Amino acid sequence: MKYFLIILSAFTMMSCNKDFSKKIPQGHWLGQLQVNENLKLPFNFEVTSDRSLKITNADEVILVDDITYKNDSIFIKMPVFDGYFAVKFTDEGMAGRFIDNTMNKNIPFEALPNSKKRFVTERKPSADVSGNWEVLFSPKSGDDSFVAKGVFQQTGEKVTGTFRTKTGDYRYLEGVVDGDQLKLSTFDGAHAYLFVATVKDSVMNGVFYSGNTWEAAMDAKRNENFKLPDANTMTTFNSSYERFEFAFPDENGKVVSLNDARFKDKVVVVQLMGTWCPNCLDESTYFSEFYKNNADKGVEFVALAFENAKTEASAFAGIKRLKDRLGIEYPVLLAQHGSSDKLEAHKKLPMLSEVLSYPTTVFLDKTGEVRKIHTGFNGPATGEKYVAFKKEFSSFIDMLLAE
């Protein structure tokens, strides 16, 4: 007993003497998410203080300013999405998990200090992937195959770009060509994507990994003329209904509908979205800025949120976080929580032929008539496509306002 008390006393003294004051050192870090036994998804971040860091993907910079320390653990909370890192210091840097309970993600993670390189290259590039690619993704899980358009820019070994699908883009991808191997990745707090492919002549074959739970074969061929379906024709209005209608609560419990005075005789843009959705974040960023600059012209926006959060309270917390981060001044209503299932969403909005994508945008003229439905969103990572969208959007709103 005496010996046990001595050991216990020594252990207690060691625990009490443990230094919990250590903070994350400032500087450049390489984060790595464990995709499978053999592959890691790399991304870059820079620690700017013991309470903030910046994640970078090509031209994207994400400010993360919610870092807390509890005993020997560090919790790094993403700014908009529900995910967070729970890590501890190691001899090499940091290690732990990336967790998003809403999206059922739990991925092993490690980070190494004093590193700016995303991918280590061993050979000079033997291919230039700049340009447009027609891509077919064939999921391993048995889901339907789907097409995409790869749009890349290569300078030396470095590659940036994205994949566009008929419902949106994969946002900012960054990587390299190492010999004949294309390697691209992104991590934005929701997307955790890794693409690895072999490039031969005008063909590439490889694998697309989403986190550590999903993968698809990737087959692509160079095709500068490849086009995706028109986003303005994929979702239509059900002509058996007279009007587009909804009635959902805001964060104060007030039920908002198109019959409210704020929408009367106004051009109205209705956004179907989710706070968990990166393409919705890009669209909300643009819509918020547009609304602030044009609200006095007679245009109104309203967002209908379809949330994965399990409770109404947590769903509204996510909505508030998004509104606060982006400074959104138009209503964001809770249309659904517990699931973002598109079939369930369609039951709530049967005036649409179907709900194919988050986001989906419905344009109403001053009389309440549906004039256009836009499926998906191609954000700033798509370059010229995004510029063209903004021009088209602004022109269409001006036309409706002038009627």
Secondary structure, DSSP 8 states (H G I E B T S, - for coil): -HHHHHHHHHHHHHHHHS-------SEEEEEEEE-SSS-EEEEEEEEEETTEEEEEETTEEEEE-EEEEETTEEEEE-SSSS-EEEEEE-SSSEEEEEEETTTTEEEEEEEEES---SS---S--S----EEEEEEEEETTS---EEEEEEEEEETTEEEEEEEETTEE---EEEEEETTEEEEEEESSS-EEEEEEEEETTEEEEEEEETTTEEEEEEEEE-TT-----TTTSS-B-TTSSS---EEE-TTS-EEETTSGGGTTSEEEEEEE-TT-HHHHHHHHHHHHHHHHHGGGTEEEEEEEE---SSHHHHHHHHHHHHHHHT--S-EEEEE-S---HHHHHHH-TTBS---SSSEEEEE-TTS-EEEEEESB--GGGTHHHHHHHHHHHHHHHHHHH-
